[in-house]
Amino acid sequence: MKFTKMHGIGNDYIYVNCFEETVEDPSGLAKRLSDRHTGIGSDGLVLIRPSETADFRMDMFNSDGSQAQMCGNAIRCVGKYVYDHGLTKETTITIDTLAGVKTLWLTVENGKVTAARVNMGKPEFAPEKIPVAAEGEKVVDYPVMLSGKEYRITCVSMGNPHAVLFVDDVDALNLEVLGPRFEHHPLFPERINTEFVKVLDRGRLRMRVWERGAGETMACGTGACASLAAAYVNGLSDYKAELLLNGGSLFIEWDEESGCIFMTGPAETVFTGEVEL
Ligand SMILES: N[C@H](CCC[C@H](N)C(=O)O)C(=O)O
């Protein structure tokens, strides 16, 4: 099977062009090929497929084999892949996902896509739609006991579930310990992506993330959107901010008129290859 390795500020995936390849068991393949010793090495697997309702379809699987509704860094790379490989000549395209159809505006330099702006849709705060097993209209600045310590979380869905915490020093956190405790907490029936955010100022947020099904990644596009939304509703940021992630920056803006969040960031190709299945 042919594949292309791509990343969005270090959040790296294996991309398969399903116009040419057939993938029988994407969940099992994601687990096998994501291994950074016995596989190709990645945060997961992304299938680029035809769509009846949009220009293309993206299906995304974490490195543990679980399928996610949406992936911000991956959708920018899908936009890059389809343009660079001549599957489209358009620079405004639509990609269908389990979180609905997303619109992308591609930045082309020297004939190749270097970045994309994505309409990530509206953040969802209703607990039952995230889902979070909590009462009330929203889960904002909500106390959670974890290993004898109280944390305060704000939960948002960008199609996939997020819990955002505001902390004083993200680099001091032991995510290997803390991350799984949030990911598998009974509050989250479908598990959770957890973002740990330090507010540098109202326009700059430093973020680390423990991703559902992947562990700590270098970046998380949906998580960056959830973090901006959470910072805004907690009165900690303006409606737009630079999100400083381990792998680089994403620019996130919550458009008041449409209620949608827009994400802008780079997309890069690392290498192409073939793998024996
Ligand atoms: N781990 C996430 C999917 C990948 C999201 C992230 N890599 C992004 O860029 O949005 C989940 O299970 O919901």
Ligand as a Chemical Component Dictionary entry (heavy atoms), coordinates in Angstrom:
data_LIG
# 
_chem_comp.id                   LIG 
_chem_comp.type                 NON-POLYMER 
_chem_comp.pdbx_formal_charge   0 
_chem_comp.three_letter_code    LIG 
# 
loop_
_chem_comp_atom.comp_id 
_chem_comp_atom.atom_id 
_chem_comp_atom.alt_atom_id 
_chem_comp_atom.type_symbol 
_chem_comp_atom.charge 
_chem_comp_atom.model_Cartn_x 
_chem_comp_atom.model_Cartn_y 
_chem_comp_atom.model_Cartn_z 
_chem_comp_atom.pdbx_ordinal 
LIG N1 N1 N 0 -7.370  12.481 19.424 1  
LIG C1 C1 C 0 -8.514  13.192 18.850 2  
LIG C2 C2 C 0 -8.439  13.185 17.310 3  
LIG C3 C3 C 0 -7.251  13.981 16.770 4  
LIG C4 C4 C 0 -7.411  15.449 17.045 5  
LIG C5 C5 C 0 -6.168  16.294 16.901 6  
LIG N2 N2 N 0 -4.958  15.623 16.492 7  
LIG C6 C6 C 0 -6.435  17.527 16.061 8  
LIG O1 O1 O 0 -5.511  18.021 15.388 9  
LIG O2 O2 O 0 -7.590  18.025 16.127 10 
LIG C7 C7 C 0 -9.816  12.505 19.302 11 
LIG O3 O3 O 0 -9.802  11.288 19.549 12 
LIG O4 O4 O 0 -10.841 13.213 19.376 13 
# 
loop_
_chem_comp_bond.comp_id 
_chem_comp_bond.atom_id_1 
_chem_comp_bond.atom_id_2 
_chem_comp_bond.value_order 
_chem_comp_bond.pdbx_ordinal 
LIG N1 C1 SING 1  
LIG C1 C2 SING 2  
LIG C1 C7 SING 3  
LIG C2 C3 SING 4  
LIG C3 C4 SING 5  
LIG C4 C5 SING 6  
LIG C5 N2 SING 7  
LIG C5 C6 SING 8  
LIG C6 O1 DOUB 9  
LIG C6 O2 SING 10 
LIG C7 O3 DOUB 11 
LIG C7 O4 SING 12 
# 
